[in-house]
Amino acid sequence: MAVDFRFIVIGRGMMGAAAARHLSSMADDIALIGPREPEERKAHHGVFASHYDEARITRTFDGNLAWGTFAARALSRYREIEAKSGISFFSEVGCLFAGPPLKDEQDFLLRALTVSGTLGSDIEIVAPADLGRRFPYLSVGPDFSGYFERRRAGHINPRALVRAQAKLAEQAGVSLIEATATSVRDAGSHVEVTAGDRNYSAERVLVAAGAFSNFHALLPRPVDLRVMARTVVFYEIGEREMTVFGDMPSTIVLGDREEDHIYILPPVHYPDGKTYLKLGGDTEALSFSRLEDAGAWFRSDGSTAERDHLSRIALQLMPELAGCPVTSAPCAANFTPTGYPYVGFTQSPRIAVLTGGNFVAAKSSDELGRLGAVLLKKGQLGDEDFGRELTPVFA
C-alpha cells in the first residue's frame, strides 16, 4: 500500500531532531513527530523532555571510547549546524575535571586520558599546587589535580540545538508534526502511527522518545530502561559573583565513586532575564515506570532533600556563592544496563529505537541522531559505529 512517509521519527528532542536532520540528507518523505515544550510546565499533563533548559556540559574527555567518540564526532559538527541554521548554541569555554589522586588502572581519569590520546583530544593536566591559582572559583582537596580540555569543550544550549536541528530538517523537506505519538504498530507491510487525533503510515519508524519511550504503546516490547529522577540546583548570580564565576569553564568534580561526581555549569542567562550557575549530581534513587508518576515529577520543583544536599556541596566547592538565591528544578535521566545508548531494531524489522542517554548524551546527541538515521536507512550499524555495543536490551 502507499504510505504517508518513507520514514517517521518519533520524538522531537535532542536525538530525534538530530536523526530527522541527518535522515533528510539520505532520503525524502520524512516526518518528525513530537510536541513543543509546554508553556506552563506545572499545568502540563503529558510527555516532557529533559532538554528544556539552557545549558548542558560538552566535552570529549571520557573514560569510555564509544562515548568519547560520539562526543568528538558531534562536536566536530556544532559550528556547521550553527552556521547553516543561524542559531548559536555552543559556548566553547572549556571543561575542567577535578579529581583526587589516581588509584589504579581502572580509575576514570586514567581511562579518560587513554581515550583522549586515542581521539587526539588536547587535555592539560593541572598539578594540585597550581589548581587553585588557575581556577580560583573552585575549592577542592589539596591533593586534587585538574584535567582541562580548553578546545572543543564547554556547554551547549539544548533548547537552541533542538531548534537548529528542527529548522534544518524542515528546510530540507522534513514534515514537522506537532503532536504526541501514542501508538506505533507494525501492520505487516508498513507501520501505523497514531499521533494526536491523526494516523500516519510509514515504511519504517524510529522511536526516539527518551525517558518516555516505554510510557506509551510506541514499542512492540519495552526496552530495559531505568528512568531516574534528578534534581538540579540554580544559584542566581549577581554582578559581584560574576567577577568570580564569569570566566569559569564547565566543571566536573569527582568523588570516591563515579556516581558521586558533581557537575557545574558556568553562569548562563535564562529566559526569565536572570543569570544562573547550575549544578547537579547523580545519586537520587527515585525511579518511574508510569507516565503519571514521571509527569508529576516534571511538574514539581524536584527533591527538597536533594536541593539541600547539593547546596551544601556547592558552598563547600564554591564558597563565594554564599548568600545567592537558590532554586531547584526537576530533570530525568534514563539508564541502560549496558551503559550504552540503544540504537537498534525492535522485534519488528520496521520499528527501531534510539534512547538511553545514561545521563551523558546531550553533548553527543547529534552523533547519536546520525546513527539512528543510518540504522533506519541502511538497516544496521557497523563496527565503526559501535553497532554491537548499541544493541537494545528488552525487558
Buried (B, 14 or more C-beta within 10 A) or exposed (E): EEBBBBBBBBBBBBBBBBBBBBBBEBBEBBBBBBBEEBEEBEEBEEBBBBBBBBBBBBBBBBBBBBBBBBBBBBBEBBEEBBEBBEBBBBBBBBBBBBBBEEEEEEBBBBBBBBBBEEBEBEBEEBEBEEBBEEBEBBBBEEEBBBBBBBEBBBBBBBBBBBBBBBBBBBEBEBBBBEBBBBEBBBEEEBBBBBBBEEEBBBBBBBBBBBBBBBBBEBBBEBBBBBBBBBBBBBBBBEEEBEEBBEEBBBBBBBBEEEEEBBBBBBBBEBEEEBBBBBBBBBBBEBBBEEBEBBBEBBBBEBBEEBBBBBBEBBBEBBEBBEEBEBBBBBBBBBBBEBEBBBBBBBEBEBBBBBBBBBBBBBBBBBBBBBBBBBBBBEEEBEEEBBBEBBBBBBE
